[in-house]
Amino acid sequence: MMISQLHYITQDVEDVSHQQLTLNACKAGVDWVQLRVKNKHHHEWVDIAWEVKKICHQYNVKLIINDNVSVAKIVNADGVHLGKTDADPLEARKELGENAIIGGTANTFDDIKTLAAKGVNYIGLGPYRFTSSKSNLSPILGLQGYNGILEQCRINNITTPVIAIGGIKTEDVNDLINAGVYGIAVSSAITLSKDIDNTVISFKNYLATKDTKLNVFN
């Protein structure tokens, strides 16, 4: 199963819909969108997800639903990303099927061990630094935290792709790739960019160096 190196996560932005954020990112060249909807009734979430799915389908982009297995199943999304207090990955797999992409959130090596044992397809490890796009933030890891956790992954032969998340900027990517991450997830860096096309290109160019580096998640 192919996991993108660049995950774009929508967020609540005043006067800009999740649909428009998705369209902007897809036009700029992202190939993976995680729809993160907060504080909406279930039917509103489903309506947004259907519209976002149409946009993703038009641009051949993977659609992952944040937190909500039910919405992912209703709209037949490509998969779901589960936070630490959301549904169990094993239950999500039963609900969505073997072909669904299941991602999970981690903040520690123990989190990664648990998620890997439950067969997730990728792990979002973070936060790298403080980010205002997510509430109830787990302890910030920084580069030193990533180096330590990913070294433990190597020692324990855990090869589930790890995606770095949390306030990541283009200039952070090289250090994170050197630490051993498979890819990155970003929200505000793309959403709030004054030149989204060039921002996406820059992220992709930095990530392309992964192919020339030794990496446990190749």
N, C-alpha and C positions, 0 to 999 in steps of 0.2 A: 504494500500500500504506500503510495507516494505522499509524503508529508511535505508541505511547502516550507521553505526556509524563511519566508516573510508572511506573518499572519497580521492582517489588519483587523482591529477591533473597533466597532462603532461605539459611540458614546452619546450621552445626552448633551446636546448643544442647543442653546437658545436660538430659536427661529430657523434651525436647520434640521430636517427630518433624518431619521436613520436611512430612509430610502435615498435621499440626496447624498448623504455621506458615502453610502455604498456605491452609488453611481460615480461620484467623483473619484473614488479609489479604484474602481474597475476601469474607468477611462484612463487612469494614470498607469495601469499595468499590474495591479496586484492580482494574484490568482487564488487568494484565500481570504474569506471574510468571516469573521466571527460576529454575529449579531448579539450585542449586549444591550438588552432592554431592561430598564428599571422602572419601578413604580407605575406600571401599567396593568390594567385589568387583563385577564387571560384573553378575552376576545380581541382586545386592541393589539396585544402581542402577536396573536395569530394573524391578524390582518396585515400588520407590518411585515411579519415573516413571509407571508405569501408574496407581497410586493417586492421585498428584497430578493426572494428566490427568483422571481422573474428577471430581475436585473442581473443576478449572478449567472443564470442560465444563458442569458443573451451574450455574456462575455466569457462563458466557459470557466467560471470561477467557483471554487468549492464554497459551500455555505455551511458553517457550523453555528449551532444555536447555543448561546451561553446559558448554562444553569438548568434549562427546562427541557426535560426529556419528552414531555407531552407535546410541546410545540414542535420539537424536532420531528416527532412521529407524524403529527397532523400534516405538516407541510412537506414531509419526505425530504428533509434536509440531508446533507451528506453526513452529518454527525452532530455531536453535542460535546460541549466542554463543561466539565463538572468542577465546581469549587469544592473546598474541603468540607463544607457543611451541606452539600447537595446530595443527590442520589448516589448510591453505590454503583461503581462502574460495572459490576457483574449484573446488577439488576438492569442497568441501562442497556447492556449488551443483549439481555434477554428480550427487552422491549423493542429495541431498534434493529436487531439482527446482526449476523456475523459480518456483513459488509459495511456496517456503519463505522464511522471514525469516532472513537471515544478518546477524549483528552481529559486530563485531570490536573489540578493545581497542587503544587508542592512548595514547601518553604524549607524543608529539611531533608537530609538523606533518608531518614526513616519514612518520610512521606513518599519519597521516590521508590523505596523498596516495596512499600505497600501497593502503590499504583502499578508498578511493574509486575508484581505477583498477580494482580487482577487483570492483566492483559490489556492495559490501555495502549493506544497507538502512539501517543506522544504525551509528554509531561511539560506543563508550563511552570517553570521554576522562577520564583521571584518573591518580593520585588528587588530589582537591581538597585533602584534608588526611590525616593519618595515620588509618588504620583498622586495627583488630585482626582484622576479619573476613576479611582476605585476607593470605596469606603471600607472601613474595618481592615486596614492594611496590616499584613503580617510583618514581622521584623525584617528590616531592610538587610539585604545580604551583601551588597557591594561586590567588587571584583574578588576580594579575598574569600568571601563566602562561596562564590561560584567555584573558584579554584579548589577549595577544600571539598565541597560536595561532589564535584565531578571527578576528582581524584578517587574518592570513595566508590563512585560508580565504576571506574576502571578496575579498581582492586577487586570489586565484587562481580565483575563481568556483566554489569547491567548495561544493555545497549539500546534501551528504549530512547528514541530521539528526545532530547531536552531542548525546550524553547525558552529562551530568556525573556523576561517581561518586567516592566516597571520603570517608566520614565526613560527609556532607552533612546539615545540620539545616534545619528550616523557615526559620530566619532567614537562611540563606544563599541561598535561592532567588531573591530579587529581584535581588541582585547578579549571580548567574549568568545570569539571563534578560537582564539589561542587557548582559552581556558577549557574548551571542549564542547561548547554548546553546538547543537545541530542548526539552530536558527533563532529568530527573534520574533516577538509579538509587539506591535506598537499601536498606539491609538492617537494621542494628541500630536505626536511628531508628524503624522500625516494629516489628521483632521484640521489642525490649526496652521498648517504650512501655508505660506503665501504663494508657494509654487509647488503644488502637489506632484506634478509630473517629475520635476527634477529631484524632489525628495525621494520618491519611489525609486527612481533610477539610481540615486546615490546609495540607498540601502541595498539594492540589488548588486551594485558593483562591489560594495564592501563584502557582501555575503559570498560573492563569486570566488573570493580568495580562499574560501573553505575548501574548494576542490584541490587546492595545491598544498594544503596543510594536513599533517597527521591528525586524525580526529577519531575518537572512540565511537562516534555515531555514524561513521561512513557506511 
